[in-house]
Amino acid sequence: VNVFALAFLVSGDNVLLLQRKNVSFGNGLYGLCGGKVEQGETARKAIMREVQEEIALNIPEAAFELVHTFHRKGPDGTLIALVFKTDISGMQPQNNELGKHDKMQFFDLRQLPENIIPAHKQAI
């Protein structure tokens, strides 16, 4: 079982999404910030690390609220994703992983892009 932590980062009525490139899953699609929980790491520590690595924000562990969980079985095995929400109003995210993300953009929660990972859209 692979466990992932995803960040549902909001600012007002907008959500921050990253467009993936050069990755094994979701190439060309927008998705939430996040990644795999590493061995010996809690999901909250993983989401803090992923947010720092991907968009250069240092957000305290207590700021992340678990809002959604999904469980999928697929050809590559089973995955569980924990989605944590936090407000980043007033913060200045930066695309720190240009090799993995073409774009970083805020979208209105009511007008998400067509090219979004379906499970991430469901979580939002």
N, C-alpha and C positions, 0 to 999 in steps of 0.2 A: 504494500500500500504506500503510495506517495502522498505526502501531505503538503499542501500549499497554503500560503497566507497571502491574501489580496487586500489592497487598501482602496476603500471607497472614499475618495478624498473630495470633499465638497467645499464650495465657496458660494454662499447664498444658494441660489437655485441651479448651480452649475456643478458638474462633476469633471474631474481631471482624468483624461484618458490618454494612453500612449499608443501610437501606431507601431506595430511590430515589424521588424525586418531581420533577415538572417537568423531566424530562430526555427526550431523544429516544429513548433505548434503555433498556429494563428498568424502566419506570415501575411502582412498587408492588412491585417485587421486591427481595429482599436480594441484595447482592453484596459483593465484596471492595473495599477502598479502592483508589483508583488512577485513572488516566486516560491521556490521550494523551501520547506523547513528543513534545515540541516540537522544531522544527527547530533543529539545532545542539546538542541536549541528548542526553546518553547516557541509556540506560534506567535506570541506577542513580541518576543525578541526578534523573530524572523521578520515580522512586518516592519519593525523599527529599522532593522538592517537594510531591508529591501528599499524602503522609502529613502533612506540615506544614500544608498548606492545608486538608485535610479533617478531620483529627482533632487538630491542634495538638501533634504529637509531633516532636521533633527527634532523629532516629535517624541515627547515622553510616552512611556508605555501606558500610563493611566489614561491618556487621551484617546486610545483606540477602544471602541465599543464593538463587540461581536454582534453583527446584525444578520448574518446569513451563513448557512453551511450548505454545500452540495457534495454529493457522492456520486461518482460516475465509474462505470466499468466499461473499459474499452479494449481495443486490440493491444495496447501497450500496458495493460494492467488496470488496477483500481486506483482512483484518486479521490482524496477528500480535500476540499478547499474551504478554508475559513475566511470569511469576508469581514474585515474590520472597518468601521466608519469613523472618520474624524473630520473636523472642520479646519480647513487651512486658510480661511479668510485672512487677508493681510500678509500672508507668506508669499515668498517669491520662488516657486519651484524652478529648477533648471533641468534640462534633459542631459543627464550625466552619462548616459550610455548611447551615444550616437551610433555605435555599431549595431545596437539592438532595437533602436527606436527611430523611425523616420521623423515622427512628429509627436509633439506633446501639446494638447489643446483642451481647453474647457468647453464643455457642451452643456446646453440647457438640458436639465433632467427630463423634460418633456419632448426633446428633439434630439435623440441620440443618433449617431451616424448609422447609415445602412450597413456599413462594413465593420460590425462589432462582433466580438466573440459571443455567440448566443448565450452561453452560461453566465457571462459577465453582464449581459443585458438583463437576464433574469434576476441576477443578484441586485442590480440597481433598481 
